[in-house]
C-alpha cells in the first residue's frame, strides 16, 4: 500500500535543510526569477487545466500521485495498488503515467489515484533521479540540478505544506535568415549563447 500523507520535514538522502541567507548571489537571482515568473503566468495551466500551484511536494508519499488523468502522458495499465488518501480512505490505482511539469522537471510513473483531491510530488521518487537535489527551509523548498546547482523548481510553504510555486522552462530563441558570409573553406557558422541562470538560448547566424 502506498501512502499520501504530507509533512514539512525530510530526512531522505539527497534532501536537506537550508538557510536562505546562505544562498549564493546567483541562486538568489534564480530564485527571484522563478518566483516572479509564476506571477506573470498565473493563468498558465498544465494539460487538463491543472494549476501548477496545486502540486504538493510530499515527504511521506512513496509515489507521485494525481487524481486527474487529463494531464497524463504515456498512460500505462498497472496491477491494482491500494492507495491511502490523506483523509485515511483507500482507493485503487490502476494506471500510471508521466507528467511534464517542465522540460527539466518530469515526473515518472505517476499513479492515478481516483478521489485524490490534490497532486502529490513524492520526494523519495524525485530523488531516484540522481541529477536532482531538494532543500527545505521553514518557508521554501528548492529543487536544483545536482551538478550545476541551477534552480529547477521552487515551492512555497503554506499551512505546513509545500506547494509548487514555479518551474524553470528552457526558452530557445532562434534567428532565421541568410548567413552573412561563408568561411574560406566554404563552411557556414552560427553562434549559440546560453544564459547560465535562465538557460534561455539564442542562435545567431554568422
FENCOR-V935273 format. One record per backbone hydrogen bond with DSSP energy under -1.0 kcal/mol. NH is the residue of the N-H (numbers start at 1). CO is the residue of the C=O. E is the energy in kcal/mol with one decimal. If there is no record, write none. Layout:
# FENCOR-V935273
((NH;CO;E) (NH;CO;E))
This chain:
# FENCOR-V935273
((2;82;-1.9) (15;12;-2.1) (16;134;-1.9) (18;136;-2.3) (22;19;-2.5) (23;20;-1.3) (28;24;-2.3) (29;25;-2.2) (30;26;-2.2) (31;27;-2.5) (32;28;-2.4) (33;29;-2.1) (34;30;-2.3) (35;31;-2.4) (36;32;-2.4) (37;33;-1.9) (38;34;-1.2) (40;36;-1.7) (42;39;-1.0) (44;41;-2.1) (46;50;-2.1) (49;46;-1.5) (54;51;-1.6) (55;52;-1.7) (56;119;-3.0) (57;162;-2.8) (58;121;-3.1) (65;120;-2.0) (66;111;-2.2) (72;69;-2.0) (73;98;-2.4) (76;96;-3.3) (78;94;-2.3) (81;93;-2.1) (83;91;-3.3) (84;2;-3.0) (85;89;-3.3) (88;85;-2.5) (91;83;-2.1) (93;81;-2.9) (96;76;-2.3) (97;110;-1.6) (98;73;-2.9) (99;107;-2.4) (101;105;-1.7) (102;105;-1.4) (107;99;-3.0) (110;97;-3.7) (111;64;-2.8) (112;95;-2.6) (113;66;-2.8) (116;113;-1.9) (119;54;-1.2) (120;65;-2.6) (121;56;-3.4) (123;58;-2.3) (126;122;-2.4) (127;123;-2.2) (128;125;-1.1) (129;126;-1.4) (132;129;-1.9) (133;144;-2.2) (134;14;-2.0) (135;142;-2.5) (136;16;-3.3) (137;140;-3.0) (141;155;-1.7) (142;135;-2.8) (143;153;-2.8) (144;133;-2.7) (145;150;-2.5) (146;131;-3.7) (149;145;-1.9) (152;143;-3.1) (153;143;-1.9) (154;166;-2.3) (155;141;-2.7) (156;163;-3.0) (157;139;-2.8) (158;161;-3.2) (161;158;-1.8) (163;156;-2.9) (164;55;-2.9) (165;154;-3.0) (166;154;-1.7) (168;152;-2.9) (173;201;-3.8) (175;203;-1.2) (183;187;-3.6) (186;183;-2.0) (191;204;-3.1) (193;202;-2.8) (195;200;-2.6) (199;195;-2.3) (201;171;-2.5) (202;193;-2.8) (203;173;-1.5) (204;191;-3.0) (206;189;-2.3))
